[in-house]
Amino acid sequence: MKNAKPTSVGKVPALNFDNSQFLNRKRIGTRVLVVAICAALIALAATTTTHESGVVHAQRRPAPKFHVIALAEPNSIHKPFVDAAKGWLGRESMTENFAIDYIANTEPIDEKFLAQYQLFIQLDYPPYGWTDKAQKAFIDYIEQGKGGWIGFHHAALLGEFDGYPMWDWFSNFMGGIRYKDYIATFVTATVKIEDPKSPVMKGLPATFEIEREEWYTWNKSPRPNVHVLATVDESTYDPDSKLKMGGDHPVVWSNENVKARNVYIFMGHRAEHFKNPAFTDLFHNAILWAAGH
């Protein structure tokens, strides 16, 4: 081609286009891609939710093995303990497959109400100020073994408080004791297991430490009237305290003179107890044993 103009080797001819149009198209394309991705993710989530929902309906959680009612004052000094207990019990109920309800006073309690439950947990409530019908129903529940019972800490605050007389039946249930004093400054101490063969003590070490508890003292040891499962070693109080029972200081026990499986656990003031494996194992064991499982 005689008249053709030579071209430079490797030189790309310049393209004539509007750069702003290209950028606008790029932005639009990116937006479309993002929208498409979001739509796909939403669709996937919907599919997953539908799938998971189908699995739940196809494999329903089995019926609860037992039902628990827990009594706790709504705004007591022990509220942090109660809040921590509710969180722990929520997880425990899923693991062990039981149902749990809560009440804040004794107004709902009568025979019909208690008949719904195989275990009564007195999580944080004193043994006074109960309605007459609640007292009657509870006594029948315990004496006739219609369900189990676990009481913590405040349940042994036995005496005349807030204008109420002492509930003598409850005092006898707790071993015939009367509240005397408490270590207001809180001390750490060692708890010693007395009956390692008890199902309530399964898997617990022979001794374990409970930090900063306000150990109660009573007018006498409940030992003659109850089966003692564990005591606190008063010689290990840190810092030391003059408020002692003189050597025999039970803190976990069961009254075998009634038909109901029952456990009293003194420790129950601080939320931090739920970070202590010995305490949670004790609570776990008590639940299963008292509920008959």
Sequence and secondary structure as in RCSB ss.txt:
>XXXX:A:sequence
MKNAKPTSVGKVPALNFDNSQFLNRKRIGTRVLVVAICAALIALAATTTTHESGVVHAQRRPAPKFHVIALAEPN
SIHKPFVDAAKGWLGRESMTENFAIDYIANTEPIDEKFLAQYQLFIQLDYPPYGWTDKAQKAFIDYIEQGKGGWI
GFHHAALLGEFDGYPMWDWFSNFMGGIRYKDYIATFVTATVKIEDPKSPVMKGLPATFEIEREEWYTWNKSPRPN
VHVLATVDESTYDPDSKLKMGGDHPVVWSNENVKARNVYIFMGHRAEHFKNPAFTDLFHNAILWAAGH
>XXXX:A:secstr
 TT     TT        HHHHHHHHHHHHHHHHHHHHHHHHHHHHHHHHHHHHHHHHT     S EEEEEE SS
STTHHHHHHHHHHHHHHHHHHT EEEEESSSTT SHHHHTT SEEEEEE  SSS  HHHHHHHHHHHHTTSSEEE
EEGGGG  S BTTB   HHHHHHTTS  EEEE TT EEEEEEES TTSGGGTT  SEEEEEEE  EEESS SGGG
SEEEEEEEEEEEES  S   SS  EEEEE TTSSS EEEE   S GGGGG HHHHHHHHHHHHHHTT 
